[in-house]
Amino acid sequence: MKEASAPKLSQQGCRQRQARLQVYLHEHKLDAVLFTNRHYVYWLTGYWHEQILTPTAALFSSDGSALLVTHYE
């Protein structure tokens, strides 16, 4: 059974969530956070991959930088 496609997220919404995450990192004196759950990666970046077993990660630093890592076919 094919999984339903994820709804489209706006770039602005993803950026707002990233900004709130950056504030959280500063408030808790954290240097960075790594997300490997594809649903969290999607919520923060807007990147979605239909295949469940495709490895995906997003690293967000307190300085505002971000890195998205995923499989490339």
C-alpha positions in Angstrom: 0.0 0.0 0.0 1.4 3.4 -1.0 1.8 6.0 1.7 -0.1 9.2 1.0 1.9 12.2 -0.1 2.8 14.8 2.4 1.1 18.2 2.1 3.1 21.0 0.8 4.7 23.3 3.3 5.6 26.9 2.6 9.2 28.0 2.6 8.2 30.9 4.9 6.6 28.5 7.4 9.7 26.2 7.4 12.0 29.3 8.0 9.8 30.4 10.9 10.0 27.0 12.5 13.8 27.1 12.0 14.0 30.5 13.6 12.0 29.3 16.7 14.4 26.3 16.9 17.4 28.6 16.8 15.9 30.7 19.7 15.4 27.4 21.6 19.0 26.4 21.0 20.3 29.8 22.3 18.0 29.7 25.4 19.2 26.2 26.3 22.9 26.9 25.4 23.0 24.2 22.8 25.4 24.3 19.8 23.3 22.2 17.4 20.5 19.7 17.1 20.3 16.7 14.7 17.0 15.4 13.4 16.8 12.0 11.8 13.0 11.3 12.0 11.8 12.1 8.5 8.6 13.8 9.8 10.7 16.3 11.8 13.0 16.8 8.9 10.0 17.5 6.7 8.4 19.9 9.2 11.6 22.0 9.4 12.8 21.9 5.8 9.9 21.0 3.6 11.9 18.1 2.2 9.9 14.8 1.9 10.9 11.5 0.4 8.1 9.0 -0.4 10.2 5.9 0.5 10.1 5.2 4.2 13.6 3.6 4.4 15.4 6.5 2.7 17.9 7.9 5.2 17.4 11.6 5.8 18.8 14.0 8.4 18.9 17.7 9.1 21.4 19.4 11.3 20.6 22.9 12.7 23.3 25.0 14.4 22.7 27.8 16.9 24.4 30.2 14.4 21.5 29.7 12.0 23.2 27.4 9.6 21.5 24.2 8.5 22.6 21.0 6.6 20.2 18.6 4.9 21.6 15.1 4.3 19.7 12.5 2.2 20.2 9.7 -0.2 20.7 10.6 -3.9 19.7 8.0 -6.5 
